[in-house]
Amino acid sequence: MKLLIYILLLFFTFAACKEKKKDPVLPAPSATSNTSSAVADDQQSTDSVIIRTVIKDFYNWYNKNDQKLMAFQLYDGIKKTDRPPYRIDWKEVDKYHQFIRTNVPQLGEEFIMNQKQFFQECDSALKVDKEDDIPYGFDYDWYTGGQEGPEYLVKEVNKPGKWLMKWSGDYVIVDIKGVYNNNGKKEETTFVTVKMRKEGEEWKIAKIGHEQ
């Protein structure tokens, strides 16, 4: 009887040891993920400063040189010069974009591509609205989003205010925020929205204005 009990004890002890060996051995928590997150945050902080500088540099340039861009006559009259119906002058558009490539490094190739698509939209509209004295798409400043000069926007861009940056894949959407006086009441507003994209190693403006 004692021998039987001894054998049973040995059996259960062996079974328990075998079961214990099946328990997974969990590795110690790794700091790799935390390190990667910290590196990403540091890179984003660095890029945020660069992006802000690129946008400020562009608007400070534009404030002094907007007439150089306005000098290009991007549309002409089909029957009479400066009289409707109008059409887009694509040769002038090419010269305009070459000027941007040479003189405005903050505007990227995607900006030029988007603007060319906009001009194609304008050209299509001009074929329908043949009597408008002001051609479709040419009744506001494409770079400020308004009809006034760039001075007011440039003043806001240069203020150390809060900019909202939304990161999405290869793009960063920047809302340039500030405060304006609404009949004596100060309210926060977005003065302009700029889409940024990294081309090569440099951040460039890809689009100005809200997404459609």
Secondary structure by P-SEA (a helix, b strand, c coil): caaaaaaaaaaaaaaaaaaaaaccccccccaaaaaaaaaaaaaaaaaaaaaaaaaaaaaaaaaaccccccccccbbbcccccccccccaaaaaaaaaaaaacccccccaaaaaaaaaaaaaaaaaaaccccccccccccccccccccccaaaaaaaaacccbbbbbbcccbbbbbbbbbbbcccbbbbbbcbbbbbbbcccccccccccccc
